[in-house]
Amino acid sequence: MDPKAIIRDFRNYLRIERGMSPSTVASYSHDVEALLEDCEGMSLKEITTDKVVEHLGRATDAGLSKRSQARMLSGLRCFFSWCIEEGETDHDPCARIDMPKLGKYIPTVLSVEEVTAIIESVPPVGEKGTRDRAILEVLYGCGLRVSEAASLRISQIWFKDGFVSVVGKGNKQRLVPLGETAADAIRSYMEQRPAPADRSFNDILFLNHAGRPLSRVSIFNLVKQQAIVAGIDKEISPHTFRHCFATHLIENGADLRLVQEMLGHASILTTEIYTHLDTSTWHETILKHHPRL
């Protein structure tokens, strides 16, 4: 068994046949690579359930969260399922391993005032200021994932029609309304946008000072830095703006199915997490409109 070759083929399978996002492909591949390194000298058929449990146990002892453990096990199951299809092995050593029980995930959500404070903490002046302001407006105004914002193309923005065309997980395309505030922020930045360092970057919206695409890490750092500047002491990330986008829409009466479409969730169950975050509003609405309450 050539570990490098099999991981390369597995990555191609995830990317081409399964249509998984680059981040998922990277995570699954990394987890498989770690297991194979731990099982050096063993063939795939020789990897037992006990060996996988031992490997997962070491990761747990190193401080891996239950959610990360579950992701790791999902990746390993996917890998061995693929190996069976390819005839590389005849058994899945992960099949009898139970997923770790996860508590109900409650995302951090900011108030409208807190979001506004973070956005307005960036003076919309100059190349960097207008860019950072536009990024925050797009994250909150369109509910984009950080990877979607980092890879957003100018050709995906329809200013006249008020929409952004987003390519999300699984290369699925969706349309998200673009409000005037976010649109104005993008226009202001485009007037200051640096010249692309390469023709291949011509259509990438957000560039760094060297004219290259802005990284996801840069956007993470931007959000954390501006939260500090705004005096927000909650632990947040770019994804927090996506949570706020969804929660604030539902608080103001948006239909759950509509929010699901705009977030690009494959299942309504994923979107439903935002309903319990607004318990007081739903409670008040039910008491006000139900004929027997």
C-alpha positions in Angstrom: 0.0 0.0 0.0 1.3 3.4 -1.0 -0.2 5.9 1.5 0.5 8.9 -0.6 -1.1 7.4 -3.7 -4.2 6.2 -1.8 -4.7 9.5 -0.1 -4.3 11.3 -3.5 -7.0 9.0 -5.0 -9.2 9.5 -2.0 -9.0 13.3 -2.3 -9.9 13.1 -6.0 -12.9 10.9 -5.1 -14.1 13.4 -2.4 -13.6 16.4 -4.7 -14.9 15.0 -8.0 -17.4 12.3 -7.2 -18.7 13.5 -3.9 -18.4 17.2 -4.7 -17.2 18.1 -1.2 -15.8 21.5 -0.3 -12.1 22.1 -0.3 -12.1 22.4 3.5 -13.9 19.1 4.0 -11.6 17.4 1.5 -8.6 18.7 3.4 -10.0 17.7 6.8 -10.9 14.2 5.8 -7.6 13.6 4.0 -5.7 14.9 7.0 -7.5 12.5 9.4 -6.9 9.5 7.1 -3.3 10.4 6.7 -2.9 10.6 10.5 -4.4 7.1 10.9 -2.3 5.6 8.2 0.8 7.1 9.8 -0.3 5.6 13.1 -0.7 2.2 11.3 2.6 2.4 9.5 3.6 -1.0 8.1 0.1 -2.4 8.2 -2.1 -3.0 5.2 -5.6 -1.7 5.1 -7.0 -5.2 5.7 -4.9 -5.4 8.9 -6.3 -2.2 10.5 -8.7 -3.4 13.2 -11.4 -1.7 15.1 -9.2 -1.8 18.2 -6.5 0.0 16.3 -8.9 2.8 15.2 -10.3 3.1 18.7 -6.7 3.4 20.1 -6.0 6.1 17.5 -9.1 8.1 18.3 -8.3 7.7 22.0 -5.0 9.5 21.5 -6.7 12.3 19.7 -9.2 12.6 22.5 -6.4 12.7 25.2 -4.8 15.5 23.2 -7.9 17.6 23.7 -9.9 17.0 20.6 -13.5 18.1 21.1 -16.4 15.7 20.7 -17.5 17.6 17.5 -14.0 17.2 16.0 -14.0 13.5 17.1 -17.3 13.0 15.2 -15.9 14.7 12.1 -12.8 12.5 12.3 -14.9 9.3 12.6 -17.1 10.4 9.7 -14.0 10.9 7.5 -12.6 7.6 8.4 -15.9 5.8 7.7 -16.1 7.5 4.3 -12.5 6.4 3.6 -13.0 2.8 4.4 -16.3 2.7 2.6 -14.5 4.0 -0.5 -11.7 1.5 0.0 -14.2 -1.4 0.1 -15.7 -0.1 -3.2 -12.3 0.1 -4.7 -11.4 -3.4 -3.6 -8.6 -2.2 -1.3 -10.1 -4.0 1.7 -13.1 -6.1 2.6 -14.1 -4.6 6.0 -14.7 -1.3 7.7 -13.0 -1.2 11.1 -15.1 1.9 12.0 -18.4 0.3 11.4 -18.9 -0.8 15.1 -17.6 2.4 16.6 -20.3 4.7 18.0 -20.3 8.4 17.2 -19.6 10.5 20.3 -22.8 12.0 21.8 -22.9 15.7 21.0 -24.7 18.2 23.1 -27.1 20.6 21.4 -25.1 23.1 19.6 -26.0 26.7 20.4 -24.2 29.2 18.2 -23.1 32.6 19.5 -25.4 35.3 18.3 -24.9 39.0 18.6 -27.5 41.7 18.9 -28.2 44.0 16.0 -26.5 46.7 18.0 -23.4 44.6 18.6 -23.1 43.7 14.9 -23.5 47.3 13.9 -20.8 48.3 16.4 -18.3 45.8 14.9 -19.0 46.9 11.3 -18.9 50.6 12.2 -15.6 50.1 14.1 -13.9 50.0 10.6 -13.5 53.5 9.2 -14.5 53.1 5.5 -11.4 55.1 4.3 -8.7 53.9 1.9 -8.0 50.6 0.3 -8.0 48.5 3.5 -10.7 50.4 5.3 -13.2 50.1 2.5 -12.3 46.5 1.9 -12.7 45.4 5.5 -16.0 47.3 5.8 -17.3 45.6 2.6 -16.3 42.2 3.9 -18.2 42.7 7.2 -21.2 44.0 5.4 -21.2 41.0 3.0 -20.8 38.5 5.8 -23.7 39.9 7.8 -25.9 41.2 4.9 -25.7 38.0 2.8 -25.0 35.3 5.4 -22.0 34.0 3.5 -19.5 31.4 4.8 -16.0 32.7 5.2 -14.8 30.5 2.3 -17.6 32.0 0.1 -16.7 35.5 1.0 -13.0 34.9 0.4 -13.6 33.5 -3.1 -16.4 35.9 -4.1 -16.1 37.1 -7.7 -17.1 40.4 -9.1 -19.0 38.6 -11.8 -21.2 37.0 -9.1 -22.5 40.4 -8.0 -25.6 41.7 -9.7 -25.9 45.2 -8.5 -28.8 46.2 -10.7 -30.9 43.2 -9.7 -29.7 43.2 -6.1 -28.4 39.7 -5.9 -25.2 37.8 -5.2 -24.7 34.4 -6.9 -22.9 32.2 -4.4 -21.2 28.8 -5.1 -21.4 27.0 -1.8 -20.8 23.5 -0.4 -20.9 20.7 -3.0 -20.5 23.4 -5.8 -24.2 24.2 -5.3 -25.2 27.6 -6.5 -27.7 29.9 -4.8 -28.9 33.5 -5.1 -28.8 35.7 -2.0 -30.4 39.2 -2.0 -27.8 42.1 -1.8 -29.0 45.0 0.2 -28.1 48.6 -0.6 -25.8 49.0 2.4 -23.7 46.0 1.4 -23.8 47.0 -2.3 -22.6 50.6 -1.5 -19.8 49.2 0.7 -18.7 46.9 -2.2 -18.8 49.8 -4.7 -16.7 52.0 -2.4 -14.1 49.3 -2.1 -14.0 48.6 -5.8 -13.0 52.3 -6.3 -10.0 51.6 -4.1 -9.3 48.0 -5.0 -5.6 47.3 -5.8 -4.6 46.1 -9.2 -4.6 42.3 -9.3 -1.1 40.7 -9.2 -2.1 38.2 -11.9 -4.7 38.0 -14.6 -6.2 35.0 -12.9 -7.2 37.3 -9.9 -9.0 39.9 -12.1 -12.4 38.6 -11.1 -11.7 38.0 -7.4 -13.4 40.7 -5.4 -11.4 40.9 -2.1 -7.6 41.3 -2.6 -4.8 41.9 -0.2 -2.4 44.9 -0.5 -0.3 42.8 -2.9 -3.2 42.2 -5.3 -3.7 38.6 -4.4 -6.8 36.9 -3.1 -7.5 37.5 0.6 -7.2 34.3 2.7 -9.8 32.9 5.1 -7.3 33.4 8.0 -7.1 37.1 7.2 -10.9 37.4 7.4 -10.9 35.5 10.7 -8.3 37.9 12.1 -10.3 40.9 10.8 -13.5 39.8 12.6 -11.7 39.1 15.9 -9.7 42.4 15.8 -12.7 44.5 15.1 -14.7 42.8 17.8 -12.0 43.9 20.3 -12.1 47.4 18.9 -15.9 47.5 19.3 -15.7 46.3 22.9 -17.4 43.0 22.2 -16.0 40.4 24.6 -17.9 37.3 23.1 -15.9 34.6 21.3 -16.8 35.2 17.7 -15.7 34.3 14.2 -16.8 35.1 10.6 -19.4 32.4 11.0 -21.0 34.4 13.8 -22.2 36.9 11.3 -23.9 34.0 9.4 -25.6 33.0 12.6 -26.7 36.6 13.1 -28.0 36.9 9.5 -30.2 33.9 10.0 -31.4 34.6 13.6 -32.2 38.3 12.9 -34.2 37.3 9.8 -36.2 34.8 11.8 -36.7 37.3 14.6 -38.2 39.6 12.1 -40.6 37.1 10.7 -38.8 35.5 7.7 -40.0 32.1 6.7 -37.7 29.2 7.8 -37.7 27.7 4.3 -36.6 31.0 2.8 -33.8 31.3 5.3 -32.8 27.7 4.5 -32.5 28.6 0.8 -30.4 31.7 1.5 -28.0 29.8 3.8 -27.7 27.0 1.3 -28.6 24.3 3.9 -29.4 20.9 2.3 -31.7 20.1 5.2 -34.3 22.2 7.0 -33.2 20.5 10.2 -29.9 22.4 10.0 -31.7 25.7 9.8 -34.1 24.9 12.6 -31.4 25.5 15.2 -32.0 29.2 14.7 -35.7 29.0 15.8 -34.9 28.1 19.5 -32.6 31.2 19.7 -35.6 33.4 19.5 -37.9 31.7 22.0 -39.4 34.9 23.4 -40.5 36.1 20.0 -42.1 32.8 19.1 -43.7 32.5 22.5 -45.2 36.0 22.2 -46.4 35.4 18.6 -48.1 32.1 19.6 -49.9 33.6 22.6 -51.0 36.6 20.5 -52.4 34.6 17.5 -53.6 31.2 18.8 -57.4 31.3 19.3 -57.3 29.1 22.4 -54.4 30.8 24.3 
